[in-house]
Amino acid sequence: MANAGPDTNGSQFFVTLAPTQWLDGKHTIFGRVCQGIGMVNRVGMVETNSQDRPVDDVKIIKAYPSG
C-alpha cells in the first residue's frame, strides 16, 4: 500500500519486478504472485511515458485468493 508519510495510506498498490530496498519499512506488503508470473513480466514490458506510467491502460480483470 503506497503512502506519502504518517497517516496517508491509500488504496494505491504496485507490483515490483526488481529488488526495491529503498521501500523497506515504508510500505505494507500484502500479497505475492502465486501463479502467472509470466503475465506480470509482460505487464512490466508495456510501453511507458516520460513519468514511467503505461501509455495504454493495464487492468486486472480477475484476481483470486491464494490457498
Backbone torsions as a table, in degrees:
resi	resn	phi	psi	omega
1	MET	NA	125.1	-178.5
2	ALA	-77.1	150.1	174.3
3	ASN	-153.9	161.1	-179.8
4	ALA	-109.6	11.7	-179.0
5	GLY	141.5	-173.3	-178.7
6	PRO	-54.5	137.3	175.7
7	ASP	60.9	31.7	-179.8
8	THR	-124.6	15.7	-178.9
9	ASN	-59.5	143.3	178.5
10	GLY	-134.5	-165.2	-177.4
11	SER	-100.3	7.0	177.1
12	GLN	-68.9	143.6	173.2
13	PHE	-141.5	163.6	179.1
14	PHE	-147.9	156.4	177.0
15	VAL	-114.8	129.2	178.6
16	THR	-101.6	145.0	-180.0
17	LEU	-109.2	3.3	179.6
18	ALA	-147.3	161.3	177.2
19	PRO	-57.2	140.3	-179.3
20	THR	-135.8	65.9	-175.6
21	GLN	-58.6	-29.1	-178.8
22	TRP	-66.5	-12.8	177.6
23	LEU	-92.8	-11.5	-178.2
24	ASP	-56.5	131.5	178.4
25	GLY	79.4	-0.2	-178.2
26	LYS	-108.1	-23.6	-175.3
27	HIS	-133.9	155.7	178.7
28	THR	-88.7	130.3	175.1
29	ILE	-93.6	125.9	-176.6
30	PHE	-130.9	8.4	-179.9
31	GLY	-166.0	174.7	176.3
32	ARG	-152.9	159.7	178.1
33	VAL	-84.4	116.9	179.4
34	CYS	-96.1	-31.4	178.0
35	GLN	-143.9	153.5	173.4
36	GLY	85.9	24.8	179.8
37	ILE	-60.0	-28.6	176.3
38	GLY	-60.7	-40.7	177.6
39	MET	-66.6	-41.0	177.5
40	VAL	-59.5	-43.2	178.3
41	ASN	-63.4	-37.4	177.3
42	ARG	-64.2	-40.9	177.2
43	VAL	-62.1	-37.5	179.0
44	GLY	-66.8	-12.5	-178.4
45	MET	-102.7	3.8	-178.8
46	VAL	-68.0	154.5	178.7
47	GLU	-65.0	137.0	179.5
48	THR	-123.3	161.4	179.2
49	ASN	-91.6	-170.0	-176.9
50	SER	-67.5	-16.4	175.4
51	GLN	-96.7	12.3	179.5
52	ASP	63.6	30.6	176.0
53	ARG	-106.0	147.1	-179.5
54	PRO	-57.9	137.5	176.7
55	VAL	-66.9	-42.0	176.3
56	ASP	-107.9	150.0	179.4
57	ASP	-58.4	140.2	171.9
58	VAL	-116.2	123.5	-175.6
59	LYS	-123.0	141.9	170.1
60	ILE	-93.5	113.8	-177.3
61	ILE	-85.6	-40.8	178.0
62	LYS	-139.9	144.4	174.1
63	ALA	-140.3	144.9	-176.2
64	TYR	-125.7	144.6	175.5
65	PRO	-68.4	147.2	177.1
66	SER	-82.5	161.5	174.9
67	GLY	107.6	NA	NA
